[in-house]
């Protein structure tokens, strides 16, 4: 049969969908050069009919596939049925919704975010699966790894934005192609190269975690001065719609503290120029003990979301660097990310 590639689809995702190996798809589609070739929307693939033993296809989907905006949207109906409230807090440059998920009824508000950088889609995957499992335990009244979820969520309301940069993640996973609205601009930024594993900015070449008015000018001076695949701070703070959406959400609420998930490094940054509250050090120790990640006071940089939150509110903020290796981490890295961050995200509710 024939399959027409849609936005967000990759070789690994199609292999799982049709109960094949990625190798099988490569074998029957010689126009796909290699296992890391981009499958662009509109491309036609031949799907072979192969009978496999059930044991051969007993593959863990979660640890063998990438994650992007269309995966977030596929999970929305399921988490809504579990009582999670879903809102659109803004739109990306390419007019993709930026979704916020809310669970719990408590007076203490906490905020988790991920998918800030285009080649860090593991953080979005972690947060979406975390929301799902948290909601299941809440609805069923079950403990999760010893945590009384129902009791916790009667004291806490958790807000999660799992994917701040949907356009950038799509670029890393599918590249640019004919009719892509930013093909010319992206290729100019990338100096004509058509591989984007190194890309962390949004589709306009602005780093969304360099966009924040916390000594933004100092950070911008030492960063690229034109749109770039990473680290360009923009023409000013909060110029990008994705950053503006997070800013509006943060200003609208009184978050007790925030956790921003990035990759990689297996460290937790917890301070900003001595402006963090005293309790931050004890809080990060607790996060470290349940994750094995190393607390680091500061990354010696400015302009980040966590930096701005600490500066503006005087409350605690943490940047969690999940995984270790070179971004984008391979799908198989999710096992380590999940096992080391489940308890961290649960402990994060009760700091």
Helices and strands as residue ranges (DSSP letters): E 2-4, H 11-17, H 22-28, E 44-46, G 54-57, G 61-63, H 69-81, E 85-91, E 97-103, E 108-113, H 121-140, E 143-144, E 147-148, H 149-155, E 156-161, H 166-174, H 183-189, G 208-210, H 216-221, H 241-252, E 257-263, E 267-269, H 279-289, E 294-296, H 305-313, E 316-322, G 331-333, H 334-347
